[in-house]
Amino acid sequence: MIRKILVALFVLTALFSRAQGMNEAGPKMADSFREDGKIYVVISVLGIIFTAIVVFLILIERKLNRLEKEVKGFKN
């Protein structure tokens, strides 16, 4: 029951948030970035940051697995 209420709440929130931007043609800052060609720089930086976070998480996961194996070895 709670799930259904939460889903309905999220759907309504999404609908109301979309209704706020109906009068505008779009974000003006994004248009100016696109006109100046800076949008590609922004997308590149976001891609680099996302890639770095993914690589960092993969490395942490490998270290954690290695430590878990060591702990299991000490317990046996």
C-alpha positions as CSV (number, residue, x, y, z in Angstrom):
1,M,0.0,0.0,0.0
2,I,2.8,2.4,0.9
3,R,4.6,1.6,-2.4
4,K,1.5,2.6,-4.4
5,I,1.2,5.8,-2.5
6,L,4.9,6.6,-3.1
7,V,4.7,5.8,-6.8
8,A,1.6,8.0,-7.1
9,L,3.4,10.8,-5.3
10,F,6.5,10.5,-7.5
11,V,4.4,10.5,-10.7
12,L,2.5,13.6,-9.5
13,T,5.7,15.3,-8.6
14,A,7.1,14.7,-12.0
15,L,4.0,16.0,-13.7
16,F,3.9,19.2,-11.6
17,S,7.6,19.8,-12.3
18,R,7.1,19.4,-16.0
19,A,4.2,21.9,-15.9
20,Q,6.4,24.6,-14.6
21,G,8.6,24.7,-17.7
22,M,5.9,24.7,-20.3
23,N,5.9,28.5,-20.8
24,E,9.6,28.8,-21.6
25,A,11.2,27.7,-24.8
26,G,14.1,26.2,-22.9
27,P,17.0,27.1,-20.6
28,K,18.7,30.2,-21.9
29,M,22.0,29.2,-20.4
30,A,22.1,26.0,-22.4
31,D,21.3,27.9,-25.6
32,S,24.1,30.3,-25.0
33,F,26.5,27.4,-24.3
34,R,25.4,25.7,-27.4
35,E,25.8,28.8,-29.5
36,D,29.3,29.4,-28.2
37,G,30.3,25.8,-28.6
38,K,31.0,25.5,-24.8
39,I,28.4,22.8,-24.3
40,Y,30.9,20.2,-25.7
41,V,33.3,21.3,-23.0
42,V,30.7,20.9,-20.3
43,I,29.7,17.4,-21.6
44,S,33.4,16.4,-21.8
45,V,34.1,17.4,-18.3
46,L,31.0,15.6,-17.0
47,G,32.0,12.5,-18.9
48,I,35.5,12.6,-17.4
49,I,34.2,13.1,-13.9
50,F,31.7,10.2,-14.4
51,T,34.4,7.9,-15.8
52,A,36.7,8.8,-12.9
53,I,34.1,8.0,-10.3
54,V,33.3,4.6,-12.0
55,V,37.0,3.7,-12.1
56,F,37.4,4.7,-8.5
57,L,34.5,2.5,-7.5
58,I,35.9,-0.4,-9.4
59,L,39.3,-0.1,-7.7
60,I,37.6,0.2,-4.3
61,E,35.6,-2.9,-5.0
62,R,38.7,-4.9,-6.0
63,K,40.5,-3.8,-2.8
64,L,37.5,-4.7,-0.7
65,N,37.3,-8.2,-2.3
66,R,41.0,-8.7,-1.6
67,L,40.5,-7.7,2.0
68,E,37.5,-9.9,2.5
69,K,39.5,-12.9,1.2
70,E,42.3,-12.1,3.6
71,V,39.9,-11.9,6.5
72,K,38.3,-15.2,5.6
73,G,41.8,-16.7,5.4
74,F,42.6,-15.6,9.0
75,K,39.4,-17.0,10.4
76,N,40.1,-20.5,9.0
